[in-house]
Amino acid sequence: MALTRPTLTRRRVRDLAAVAVALAALTGAIVWFAGSEDRALDGACDGVLPVGEVRTVLGEDAALDVTNRTEGAFGDKAAKSGSRTAKSGGRTAKSGGKRANNLSVRCRIAAEGTGHIAVTIAGSPRPRAEYGYGELYAAVPASHTLPVPLGNGWSGLFATDTARLGDAEDGTATTAVLLDCARRGDSLLITVETALRGATTLDDPAVRPDFVRTATATAEAANDHWGCGARLGAPVRTVGLPVNEDEYEPLLGAKGTCAAVPTASRSAVSTARETARDRAPRESCVLGTRDGSPLYRLEAYYGPYAEDARSQYTRDYDYENVTPAEKPAGRLGQSAYWAGATCPRGAESALYLIRAADADGETRRRPDLAYERAALAAFAAASATHHGCAAPSLPKG
């Protein structure tokens, strides 16, 4: 039986043509949306986000939601992109083109079911007009743990507020990288929060470098993009865990941030929680009793962290008219002492603090002030020497 070809009427021709156009439009839309996500990812954080590293951490085939905000300028280079998301356009932030370090970059890449990566890049020092209005820079978690240095030639930190491995926040960590630029006194601070769901645990030493590589790769791109000219570190293949509250040791055997700090019989100071120094822009040392109960916390701040701390103390203690922003050394009410040191190449002066754990406003029970000053002096001197800063200015009695 012979088959006959159906006759194509004009109406059928029009119908087929409409279907073809619809299919083409649909295909084009699919390609456009896919390309839109790629373009948003490529342009995130003013184009310095390491797309390959992000894909590796969040999943090569994961659908990503990208949000991005860039404004201000670093040195004489203004930001090239404004606020935008993968779904909507935005308006570019303007800059007068003058040398300024009000650069503020934020981008967040989220993968449903996997987690997110949030990146913040800030130029330093900030304009004085920003002081007293919240934190100048992205915070690094340090309430329950002590951040550890990245090492490998980087000035950076690896931090988490996770007090115990295996809890709900075990897959969340923050990495900070400080770039000391060739231009005298200028720096870039890159802070990356990585949060991964599922079976990911920081207890796995093979996993921890994944939390760090996005930050160091972003720092490398930012260094070139904004003409920073900083000395870069080597690839980070291993990184330690932040120090938990129960990881204390005898103070007499301390070899890191608590080294050289004296014991005290009157205050019962005999244990320490510490980290290595290794060019970290922020250092911590917690002094405690024999059972590890905290008595004092010593902190060292460099670069943007010193600037941020001074800004916050100015706001919190402005009624006393004596703050770390106004004097190189002194006492904050009844709760703390501070010291300061001049650092090379026009960097922000370092800030050193000791605070008693039992300080509650102005209430102190039998404070051992002489020991507090001695502990601060030893801590500040050792830290300043490590960072190449001058001998610290110390508070008097």
Secondary structure, 3 states (H helix, E strand, C coil): CCCCCCCCCHHHHHHHHHHHHHHHHHHHHHHHHHHHHHHHHHHHHHHCCCHHHHHHHHCCCCCEEEEEEEECEEECEECCCCCEECCCCCCCCCCCCCCEECCEEEEEEEECCCEEEEEEEEEECCCHHHCCCCCCCCCCCCCCCECEEEECCEEEEEECCCCCCCCCCCCEEEEEEEEECCCCCCEEEEEEEEEECCCCCCCCCCCHHHHHHHHHHHHHHHHHHCCCCCCCCCCCCCCCCCECCCCCEEHHHCCCCCCCCCCECCCCECEEEECCCCCCCEEEEEEECCCCCEEEEEEEECCHHHHHHHHHHHHHCCCCCCCCCCCCCEEECCCEEEEEECCHHHCCCEEEEEEECCCECCECCCCCHHHHHHHHHHHHHHHHHHCCCCCCECCCC
